[in-house]
Amino acid sequence: MKRPSSSALSPPVTVSIAFVRGMLSGVRARGQPCDEYLADAGIDPALLEHASARVTADQYVALFQSLTDRLDDDMLGFLSRPLRRGSFALIVRSAAGEDTLERAMRRTARTFGLLQTEVATELVQAGSLAGFALRFDDPSAARLVFLHELLLRIFWRLFAWLAGGRLPSARFDFAFPTPPYASSYGKIFTAPLHFERQQSAFWFEAKYLTHPVRRDKEAVRAFLADARSNVILPPRSADAVSARVRGLLQRSQPEWPDLVATADALHMAPSTLQRRLAADGTSFQALKDALRRDLAIVRLNTSTAPLAALAEELGFADSAAFQRAFKSWTGSAPGAYRRGGV
């Protein structure tokens, strides 16, 4: 069998449908239809009804772009007045002009406050930790869970970029109860999670406040050129053992080595590999299934390969076995993921 092309070997990324519903919740709260945004992104509306469904990273970014472009609003319709397109670029450019991360954070808070009045942001400190916190002055905005999620991930990823590409978070606080899809938070908010807190905030070691900001005009242009992907997609660590296993399995398809063969290829004992994967919050089988699920979703959205061919690529005995597994992973049949729907 022919191996997948090199382009197919780029790390597959899929996003829980819960975050798709969240991204649309600002528009939905206004009683507006969402079909045109979903159509722009090639997402079948029927997937919104399946809690286990997922979309590709490209579809998620395309949905974000459709909302910002059609609404002319960098905040996706969540606030009473739109932040016209270009508002985020203004925030980035003003922050990049500061000399330290602390000054950049304070400038960001001031600039964001000038653009709208419903959400205030502030730099806070508690012992050895510093935090960037949200304060909602509009109760209706405060009830929009995805708005908390969106702002925290945007500001955290922006400040990490300003700090040189990395700003390890000590924890994330959320001013709302644990949502049903909290198990999906781990790939996006990569630190301990605390719900039902007084304010939503992300925390980090205060020593990072003195880090210099080294981002020139060219770097700012490059960041803004792919800003949507930079701030809303899950970050990936190439150093984690789970990432190394994913890479090895992906390069090995369609053979799909077992735990023993994978451990041998990574020069460690199977028991060691199991322990290290557990430390990453996963297991070999869960990681393998998640990779096959993500690859299947991407392939269904980007190719016309028959289901039998996909089944073989993913290491299944036949098309029927693949379809059963896919439905158990996503709640939907593979056909729902073909562009254009069932």
Summary of the structure (lengths in Angstrom):
residues: 342
radius of gyration: 21.1
end to end distance: 27.7
largest distance: 59.4
contacts: 1033
relative contact order: 0.13
helix: 55%
strand: 10%
